[in-house]
Amino acid sequence: MSEYKISTKCVQAGYTPGNGEPRQIPIIQSTTFKYDTSEDMGKLFDLEASGYFYSRLQNPTNDYVAAKIAQLEGGAAAMLTSSGQAANFFALFNICECGSHIVSSSSIYGGTFNLISVTMAKMGIEVTFVSPDCTPKELDAAFRDNTRAVFGETIANPALTVLDIEKFAKAAHEHGVPLVVDNTFPTPVNCRPIEWGADIVTHSTTKYMDGHGAAVGGAIVDSGRFDWMAHKDKFPGLCTPDESYHGITYAEKFGKEGAFITKCTAQLMRDLGCIQSPQSAYILNLGLESLHVRMPRHVENGQAVAQFLEKHPKVSYVNYPGLPGNKYYETARKYLPNGGCGVVSFELKGGRTAAESFMRNLKLAAIETHVADARTCCLNPATSTHRQMTEEQLREAGVPSGLVRMSCGLEDKEDLIADLEHALEAI
Ligand SMILES: *Cc1c(COP(=O)(O)O)cnc(C)c1O
C-alpha cells in the first residue's frame, strides 16, 4: 500500500481480505483466543510468535485500523488506545520514568497540559514548558541531562498555534531524544509530522479521524527511525533486558522499527489496559475511509467562516492560521499547504454579554465542548469550561470572556455564515 496516494490509503490500507473473506474489517468481539497447545500460547507470551491471546493487550480489529493509521502517517508501526489522553500518556511514559524530564511546547491541549504538569509530575516526571515561538537558543536551554522527550501539537487545541516541527525535531535530535507530535487537528491528510522529523505521532482519534462524534479513541504511531541503541543510557526500558519478559531487550530483538510499539503494547498495555474496544476501532475505520474527502471541506468551511468574521464590525479579532494576517500564516503555509482544520476562534467586541446572546441565537451550530466532527459546534469558554475564572484570569489565560471557539463541520458554508450573521445581528 505504501506506493499509493493518501486518499487510497484512507480507503483501503490496513486490511486486505483473502478469497471469500469479509470486505469490511471484521469486529472480533472476543476477549480471548484459543490455542491447540500450551507451547503455541507460550510462544506468544515470550514474544517469540505474533498472535493474540487477550484483548486487554491486542485485538485483530484494532490492529487493522492501527496498520492503516501507520501507513497514513508514513510510520513503521502503530497501536490504538482508549482515548487521546491515553495515547499521549503511553507515548511519553514508554520512554520516561521517575526522574525523567520532558520539554514541551506550552501551547497544547488543556487535558495534555494537566496530564504532563500535574499527573506525570506525581510520578516524578518533570516538565519544562517552552513557547512554540521560542528561538533555537531558548529551546536548547530547556534541555537537561535527564530530558527524555520533546512534545508539541502540530496545530494546538484551542490556541491554534502552528508548531515549527523542524525546529523542535532538530533540538530533540541534538540532545539525543525523540520528538513526539500530537497531530490530532490536521490529521495525516493535511500534515505528516514524520516527514518533517518527528519520531512519534499521537492522535485523539475522537476528533477528525472518527469525525462523526461517535467513538472516543487514540492512536500512537512510531516512525521507526529513532535509534534507541545509539542513546542506550537514556532509554533503559528499550535498551536493557525487560525482566517481566524473560530478559528481552526490545531495541535488540525488534529493531528500530518494532521496539517502541512492541514495548508499549507488551508492557504498558498489559499493565494499564487502556485499549480501544474493537467496536470503537470499527467505527473509527468508517471515519478514516472518508477522512481525505472530509478534511478539505472542514478547511474550506473554516477558511470561509474566518474570512467572514474578520470583516464583521462586532468581531474584534479572528484567530485562524489560514488568514494572511495570522501570526502562524507562514508556518502554516509550510507545514499545512492544503490548510489545517476547521476550528476557528474569535472574540466578540461586547465581551461576556455579547457572547451569551450570540450563543443563544445560533441555530445550526450547537453548543458543545467537542470539536472536529461533521456537525458545526461552538463554545464560549468563559461561560462553560473556564467559568470558575475571573475576568482578569480569563484575559491572562488568553481566553477573554467574549471568545468563541467554533468547529466548522461539513455543512454548506453559506448556511454556516447565515447562522453566524443572524446570531451576530441579535447581539
Ligand atoms: C481532544 C484532544 C486530546 C485528548 O483526546 P481524548 O480522545 O479526548 O482523550 C489530545 N490532544 C488533542 C490535540 C485533542 O484535541
The ligand as an ORCA input file, in Angstrom:
! r2SCAN-3c Opt
* xyz 0 1
  C      -9.095     16.046     22.420
  C      -7.633     16.071     22.352
  C      -6.849     15.213     23.134
  C      -7.460     14.243     24.113
  O      -8.152     13.265     23.424
  P      -9.378     12.406     24.043
  O      -9.683     11.465     22.945
  O     -10.460     13.364     24.380
  O      -8.823     11.725     25.259
  C      -5.479     15.261     22.979
  N      -4.892     16.121     22.133
  C      -5.627     16.981     21.367
  C      -4.920     17.910     20.439
  C      -7.015     16.987     21.451
  O      -7.722     17.843     20.705
*
